[in-house]
Amino acid sequence: MVAEKMIKIIGQDFIWDKLKLVKSKNKVSNAYLFYGHDGTGKEAMSIKFSALLNCLNKNLAPCGKCSSCLKIKTFQHPNISLVIPLPKEKTINKNDNPDKALTNKTLELIINSFKEKIKNPYLELKIPKANTILINSIRDIRKKIYMKSFEEGYKCVLIFEAEKLMGSQQESANALLKILEDTPSNSTFILCTQYPNKLSNTIKSRCQSIYFPPLKEDEIHTFISKNYSFLGENSKIISSLSNGSLKLVNKIIMNDFIKIQKLILKFVADITSNFDTRKNLIIQLSKDYKFDTEKVKLNLNLLSFWFRDCFYVGRNNNTSNLIFSSLVNELNVFILKYPKADYTSIIKLIDNSIEDLNKNIQTNLVFLNLIIEINKKLNKKENE
């Protein structure tokens, strides 16, 4: 229980036990790759592991109370470096600190985001136009990693959204690889990503990979009930919508569940509307995907749950396990409108579309195909 005072992680006990074991046996790897779906605790675990490697209270690490843990809580420990994608708002030379590429407004946003990240490690760091991990960030890390440390413990470099190392020229990835090939003792890199396939094989080969599975629905439900008691019965619905991701839970709660219900009704109406409305929807989805990928994926997941509810109501007249239990009337109207709909195939179509988006297949084609095929499956003929 004492260790939980440092940072609270939901589930992933097996991974934490594994990391504690490598620390106790003094077998900490030079580099780790924490990968898995968004919101499963990769970034939170990287912070907690760095605290474990630097805590001064060896019997209760990480204690959350010693000077080392307190510094980590505020991202001010000299042994801990955090690398994130940054926008390039100013022209800088190759030897400049990456902060010089930022405006004061963005710097302030990042500082405040870090503070919130410690309070809620599942919070998404949202920095506008931060599409790349700058080469200057890696050069800055190279300087720090080879400098003599004035505090005991491990130098830990946490790289969030590590897939963004892979820019057009891959210079950040190549610079990191050179460091990984000659990492100093008592140092470790922790790369966090939900897209491991975007990283080069050479970088992955230098890391010990640890997969973070989606969180269990009951784990998320317990978390929501304890931290958002005002949601009442909606906590169960949000747990079902979460897809094992606490980041998704945060987004759903921030968006307000009532707004989400209105959103799904409009989404369904647009998909099944006339040609011009569908065309505009495809354009809008493609545009939105560039700026807020996860929001679009959330909308697709909501769409999948809508058709799941249609299946339960239409085929089994079962309303006991509905996600959108307050929309039973709307569900019934929709089911009557499409009596021959193949809901199982539609749900599979949506899942496949999300996979295609993860593979970077051209987004407008993914959305075009999805909307055409959904309408075909809704109006399925007897002989199909």
C-alpha positions as CSV (number, residue, x, y, z in Angstrom):
1,M,0.0,0.0,0.0
2,V,2.8,2.4,0.7
3,A,4.1,2.2,-2.8
4,E,0.7,3.4,-4.1
5,K,1.3,6.8,-2.5
6,M,3.8,7.6,-5.3
7,I,1.4,7.1,-8.2
8,K,-1.8,5.1,-8.6
9,I,-1.8,2.6,-11.5
10,I,-5.0,0.7,-12.3
11,G,-4.4,-2.9,-13.0
12,Q,-1.2,-4.1,-14.7
13,D,-0.1,-5.8,-11.4
14,F,1.9,-8.5,-13.3
15,I,4.0,-5.8,-15.1
16,W,4.7,-3.9,-11.9
17,D,5.8,-7.1,-10.1
18,K,8.1,-7.9,-13.1
19,L,9.7,-4.4,-12.9
20,K,10.2,-4.7,-9.1
21,L,11.8,-8.1,-9.6
22,V,14.4,-6.8,-12.2
23,K,15.2,-3.9,-9.8
24,S,15.7,-6.3,-6.8
25,K,18.0,-8.5,-8.9
26,N,19.9,-5.5,-10.3
27,K,19.0,-6.6,-13.9
28,V,17.5,-3.3,-15.2
29,S,17.7,-3.1,-19.0
30,N,19.3,-0.3,-20.9
31,A,16.0,0.3,-22.7
32,Y,12.3,-0.7,-22.4
33,L,9.5,-0.4,-24.9
34,F,6.1,-0.1,-23.2
35,Y,3.5,-0.7,-25.8
36,G,-0.2,-1.3,-26.0
37,H,-3.5,0.5,-26.4
38,D,-3.8,4.1,-25.3
39,G,-4.8,4.7,-21.7
40,T,-3.6,1.3,-20.3
41,G,-0.9,2.8,-18.0
42,K,2.3,2.8,-20.0
43,E,3.2,6.4,-19.2
44,A,2.1,6.1,-15.6
45,M,4.2,2.9,-15.2
46,S,7.2,4.6,-16.7
47,I,7.0,7.4,-14.1
48,K,6.4,4.9,-11.3
49,F,9.3,2.7,-12.4
50,S,11.7,5.7,-12.5
51,A,10.6,6.5,-8.9
52,L,11.3,2.9,-8.0
53,L,14.8,3.2,-9.4
54,N,15.6,6.4,-7.6
55,C,13.7,6.2,-4.2
56,L,15.9,6.6,-1.2
57,N,13.7,4.4,1.0
58,K,14.9,1.0,-0.3
59,N,12.4,-1.1,1.8
60,L,9.3,0.7,0.6
61,A,10.2,2.0,-2.8
62,P,8.7,4.1,-4.2
63,C,7.7,5.6,-0.9
64,G,6.3,8.9,-2.3
65,K,7.8,10.8,0.6
66,C,11.6,10.9,0.3
67,S,13.3,13.9,-1.4
68,S,13.8,11.8,-4.6
69,C,10.1,10.8,-4.9
70,L,9.0,14.4,-4.2
71,K,11.2,15.7,-7.0
72,I,9.8,13.1,-9.4
73,K,6.3,14.1,-8.5
74,T,7.0,17.6,-9.8
75,F,9.2,16.4,-12.7
76,Q,12.2,18.2,-11.1
77,H,14.5,15.2,-10.4
78,P,17.8,15.7,-12.2
79,N,17.9,11.9,-13.0
80,I,14.6,12.0,-14.8
81,S,14.2,13.4,-18.3
82,L,10.9,13.5,-20.2
83,V,10.9,13.6,-24.0
84,I,7.6,14.5,-25.7
85,P,6.7,15.6,-29.3
86,L,7.0,19.4,-29.6
87,P,6.0,22.0,-32.2
88,K,8.7,23.9,-33.9
89,E,7.4,27.5,-33.5
90,K,10.8,29.2,-33.9
91,T,13.9,28.6,-36.0
92,I,16.7,27.1,-34.0
93,N,20.1,25.7,-34.8
94,K,21.1,22.1,-34.2
95,N,22.8,22.7,-30.8
96,D,20.0,24.8,-29.3
97,N,17.9,23.6,-26.3
98,P,14.5,22.3,-27.7
99,D,12.7,24.8,-25.5
100,K,14.1,27.6,-27.8
101,A,11.8,26.3,-30.5
102,L,8.7,27.2,-28.4
103,T,6.8,30.3,-27.6
104,N,6.3,31.4,-24.0
105,K,2.6,30.4,-24.3
106,T,3.5,26.8,-25.3
107,L,6.2,26.5,-22.6
108,E,3.6,27.6,-20.0
109,L,1.1,25.1,-21.4
110,I,3.7,22.3,-21.2
111,I,4.6,23.1,-17.6
112,N,1.0,23.2,-16.6
113,S,0.3,19.9,-18.5
114,F,3.2,18.2,-16.6
115,K,1.6,19.3,-13.3
116,E,-1.7,17.8,-14.3
117,K,0.0,14.7,-15.6
118,I,1.4,13.9,-12.1
119,K,-2.1,14.4,-10.6
120,N,-3.6,12.2,-13.2
121,P,-1.0,10.0,-15.1
122,Y,-3.7,8.9,-17.5
123,L,-4.2,12.4,-18.7
124,E,-3.3,13.0,-22.4
125,L,-0.6,15.7,-23.0
126,K,-2.2,17.8,-25.7
127,I,0.3,20.2,-27.2
128,P,-1.0,21.9,-30.5
129,K,1.0,20.9,-33.6
130,A,3.3,18.7,-31.6
131,N,3.8,16.1,-34.4
132,T,7.5,15.2,-34.0
133,I,10.1,14.5,-31.4
134,L,12.7,17.1,-32.3
135,I,16.3,16.2,-33.0
136,N,17.2,18.9,-30.5
137,S,15.4,16.9,-27.7
138,I,17.5,13.9,-28.4
139,R,20.8,15.9,-28.6
140,D,19.8,17.4,-25.2
141,I,19.3,14.0,-23.8
142,R,22.7,12.9,-25.1
143,K,24.4,15.7,-23.2
144,K,22.5,14.8,-19.9
145,I,22.9,11.0,-20.1
146,Y,26.7,11.2,-20.3
147,M,27.1,13.8,-17.6
148,K,28.2,12.8,-14.1
149,S,25.1,12.4,-11.8
150,F,25.1,14.1,-8.5
151,E,22.3,12.0,-7.1
152,E,22.3,8.2,-6.5
153,G,19.9,6.0,-8.5
154,Y,19.3,5.6,-12.2
155,K,19.1,8.2,-15.0
156,C,15.8,7.5,-16.6
157,V,14.7,8.9,-20.0
158,L,10.9,8.7,-20.5
159,I,9.9,9.1,-24.2
160,F,6.1,9.5,-24.6
161,E,4.5,8.9,-28.1
162,A,7.8,7.4,-29.1
163,E,6.5,6.6,-32.6
164,K,6.9,10.3,-33.3
165,L,10.7,9.8,-33.4
166,M,10.1,8.5,-36.9
167,G,10.0,11.8,-38.8
168,S,10.4,12.1,-42.6
169,Q,14.2,11.9,-42.3
170,Q,14.2,9.8,-39.1
171,E,17.1,11.9,-37.7
172,S,15.7,11.8,-34.2
173,A,15.3,8.0,-34.3
174,N,18.9,7.7,-35.7
175,A,20.3,9.9,-33.0
176,L,18.5,7.9,-30.3
177,L,19.8,4.7,-31.8
178,K,23.4,5.8,-31.4
179,I,22.7,6.5,-27.7
180,L,21.0,3.1,-27.2
181,E,24.1,1.4,-28.7
182,D,26.3,2.9,-26.0
183,T,24.0,3.6,-23.0
184,P,26.0,4.4,-19.8
185,S,25.6,2.2,-16.8
186,N,22.8,3.0,-14.3
187,S,20.8,4.5,-17.1
188,T,17.6,3.3,-18.8
189,F,15.3,4.6,-21.5
190,I,11.6,3.9,-21.5
191,L,9.8,4.4,-24.8
192,C,6.0,4.5,-24.6
193,T,3.8,4.0,-27.6
194,Q,0.5,2.6,-28.8
195,Y,2.0,2.2,-32.3
196,P,5.1,-0.1,-32.0
197,N,5.0,-1.0,-35.7
198,K,5.9,2.6,-36.5
199,L,9.2,2.3,-34.7
200,S,12.2,1.0,-36.6
201,N,13.2,-2.6,-36.0
202,T,16.7,-1.5,-35.0
203,I,15.3,0.6,-32.1
204,K,12.9,-2.2,-31.1
205,S,15.8,-4.7,-31.1
206,R,17.6,-2.5,-28.5
207,C,14.6,-2.5,-26.1
208,Q,13.0,-5.0,-23.8
209,S,9.4,-5.0,-24.9
210,I,6.6,-5.1,-22.4
211,Y,3.0,-5.3,-23.6
212,F,0.2,-3.4,-21.7
213,P,-3.1,-5.2,-22.3
214,P,-6.4,-3.2,-22.2
215,L,-7.7,-2.8,-18.6
216,K,-10.5,-5.0,-17.4
217,E,-14.0,-3.5,-17.4
218,D,-14.5,-4.1,-13.7
219,E,-11.1,-2.4,-12.9
220,I,-12.3,0.7,-14.8
221,H,-15.7,0.6,-13.2
222,T,-14.2,0.5,-9.7
223,F,-11.9,3.4,-10.6
224,I,-14.8,5.5,-12.0
225,S,-17.0,4.7,-9.0
226,K,-14.3,5.8,-6.5
227,N,-13.2,8.9,-8.4
228,Y,-16.4,10.1,-10.1
229,S,-19.2,9.0,-7.7
230,F,-21.5,11.8,-9.1
231,L,-21.9,9.7,-12.3
232,G,-24.0,7.1,-10.5
233,E,-25.3,4.4,-12.9
234,N,-23.5,6.1,-15.9
235,S,-20.2,4.8,-14.5
236,K,-21.2,1.3,-15.7
237,I,-22.0,2.6,-19.2
238,I,-18.8,4.6,-19.4
239,S,-16.8,1.5,-18.3
240,S,-18.4,-0.4,-21.2
241,L,-17.5,2.4,-23.6
242,S,-13.9,2.6,-22.4
243,N,-12.4,-0.2,-24.5
244,G,-10.0,-0.8,-21.6
245,S,-8.6,2.7,-21.8
246,L,-8.6,5.2,-18.9
247,K,-7.7,8.0,-21.3
248,L,-10.9,7.3,-23.1
249,V,-12.7,7.4,-19.8
250,N,-11.3,10.9,-19.2
251,K,-12.4,12.0,-22.6
252,I,-15.9,10.6,-22.2
253,I,-16.4,12.3,-18.8
254,M,-15.0,15.6,-20.1
255,N,-17.3,15.5,-23.1
256,D,-20.4,14.8,-20.8
257,F,-22.4,11.7,-21.4
258,I,-25.5,13.6,-22.4
259,K,-23.6,15.3,-25.2
260,I,-22.2,11.9,-26.3
261,Q,-25.8,10.5,-26.7
262,K,-26.7,13.5,-28.9
263,L,-23.5,13.0,-30.8
264,I,-24.2,9.4,-31.6
265,L,-27.7,10.1,-32.8
266,K,-26.4,12.8,-35.2
267,F,-23.6,10.5,-36.3
268,V,-26.1,7.7,-37.2
269,A,-28.4,10.1,-38.9
270,D,-25.6,11.6,-41.1
271,I,-24.4,8.1,-42.1
272,T,-27.8,7.1,-43.2
273,S,-28.8,10.4,-44.8
274,N,-28.6,11.6,-48.4
275,F,-25.5,11.6,-50.6
276,D,-24.4,15.2,-49.9
277,T,-24.7,14.7,-46.1
278,R,-22.6,11.5,-46.3
279,K,-20.0,13.3,-48.5
280,N,-19.7,16.1,-46.0
281,L,-19.4,13.6,-43.2
282,I,-16.5,11.8,-44.9
283,I,-14.7,15.2,-45.5
284,Q,-15.3,16.2,-41.9
285,L,-14.1,12.8,-40.4
286,S,-10.9,13.0,-42.5
287,K,-10.3,16.5,-41.4
288,D,-11.0,15.8,-37.7
289,Y,-8.7,12.7,-37.8
290,K,-5.7,14.8,-38.6
291,F,-6.2,17.0,-35.5
292,D,-7.8,14.6,-32.9
293,T,-7.3,11.0,-33.9
294,E,-8.6,9.6,-30.6
295,K,-11.8,11.6,-30.7
296,V,-12.6,10.2,-34.1
297,K,-11.8,6.7,-32.9
298,L,-14.1,7.3,-29.9
299,N,-16.9,8.3,-32.2
300,L,-16.3,5.0,-34.2
301,N,-16.4,3.0,-31.0
302,L,-19.6,4.8,-30.0
303,L,-21.1,3.9,-33.4
304,S,-20.1,0.2,-32.8
305,F,-21.9,0.2,-29.5
306,W,-25.0,1.7,-31.1
307,F,-25.2,-1.1,-33.5
308,R,-24.4,-3.6,-30.7
309,D,-27.5,-2.2,-28.9
310,C,-29.5,-2.5,-32.1
311,F,-28.6,-6.2,-32.3
312,Y,-29.6,-6.9,-28.7
313,V,-32.9,-5.1,-29.0
314,G,-33.8,-6.2,-32.5
315,R,-32.8,-9.8,-32.3
316,N,-33.4,-10.7,-28.7
317,N,-35.5,-7.9,-27.4
318,N,-32.9,-7.7,-24.6
319,T,-32.7,-4.2,-23.0
320,S,-30.9,-5.3,-19.8
321,N,-27.3,-4.9,-21.1
322,L,-27.6,-1.8,-23.3
323,I,-24.9,0.8,-23.5
324,F,-27.4,3.5,-24.6
325,S,-30.2,2.4,-22.2
326,S,-31.8,5.8,-22.2
327,L,-32.2,5.7,-26.0
328,V,-34.4,2.6,-26.2
329,N,-37.1,4.5,-28.1
330,E,-34.6,5.8,-30.7
331,L,-33.1,2.3,-31.0
332,N,-36.6,0.8,-31.7
333,V,-37.3,3.4,-34.3
334,F,-34.0,2.7,-36.1
335,I,-34.6,-1.1,-36.0
336,L,-38.0,-0.7,-37.5
337,K,-36.5,1.4,-40.3
338,Y,-34.0,-1.3,-41.1
339,P,-35.6,-4.7,-40.5
340,K,-33.1,-6.7,-42.5
341,A,-29.9,-5.0,-41.1
342,D,-26.9,-7.2,-40.5
343,Y,-25.6,-5.7,-37.3
344,T,-22.9,-8.3,-36.7
345,S,-21.2,-7.5,-40.0
346,I,-21.5,-3.7,-39.4
347,I,-19.7,-4.0,-36.0
348,K,-17.0,-6.0,-37.7
349,L,-16.7,-3.3,-40.5
350,I,-16.2,-0.7,-37.8
351,D,-13.5,-2.7,-36.0
352,N,-11.7,-3.3,-39.3
353,S,-11.9,0.4,-40.2
354,I,-10.2,1.3,-36.9
355,E,-7.5,-1.2,-37.6
356,D,-7.0,0.3,-41.1
357,L,-6.7,3.8,-39.6
358,N,-4.0,2.4,-37.2
359,K,-2.1,1.1,-40.2
360,N,-2.1,4.6,-41.8
361,I,-4.3,3.6,-44.7
362,Q,-5.6,6.7,-46.5
363,T,-8.3,8.1,-44.1
364,N,-10.8,9.4,-46.6
365,L,-10.9,6.0,-48.4
366,V,-11.4,4.2,-45.0
367,F,-14.3,6.5,-44.1
368,L,-15.8,6.3,-47.6
369,N,-15.7,2.5,-47.6
370,L,-17.1,2.3,-44.1
371,I,-20.1,4.5,-44.8
372,I,-20.9,2.8,-48.1
373,E,-20.7,-0.7,-46.6
374,I,-22.7,0.3,-43.5
375,N,-25.6,1.4,-45.7
376,K,-25.4,-1.8,-47.7
377,K,-25.5,-3.9,-44.5
378,L,-28.4,-1.9,-43.2
379,N,-30.4,-2.5,-46.3
380,K,-29.3,-6.1,-46.8
381,K,-31.5,-8.1,-49.1
382,E,-32.8,-11.6,-48.4
383,N,-30.5,-13.3,-50.9
384,E,-27.3,-11.6,-49.8
